[in-house]
Amino acid sequence: MSLPTLTQPRPALPLLQEYERLSSHSPTGWADRISEWPGVEGEVLSHWHGELIALGLLDFDLSGRELSIRYQVTHEGRLSLRQSATSTAGESPDEETAEEHADDV
């Protein structure tokens, strides 16, 4: 069984990368919902969240949160990020912008 991967030009990949960065700096390992992304409408951003959750790459938590949902990259999500990074050797995912992929959803 292979892991689901987000390979270029998957627009949700930078969002997953950002959650990995944010949660790695959090003492709890969770990050508050990213509600704005440059050049991306809210509906598209919500779709990205749903895609990542459906693929099992992003987990969410509602318990104990009064203001916001919080998210955490799953083990499968971290593996997928590593696979995506090795499959795009020589390309930096950070160089791609969400704006370039907003219409890919």
Secondary structure, 3 states (H helix, E strand, C coil): CCCCCCCCCCCCHHHHHHHHHHHHCCCCCCEECCCCECCECHHHHHHHHHHHHHCCCEEEECCCCCCCCEEEECHHHHHHHHHHHHHCCCCCHHHCCHHHHHHHC
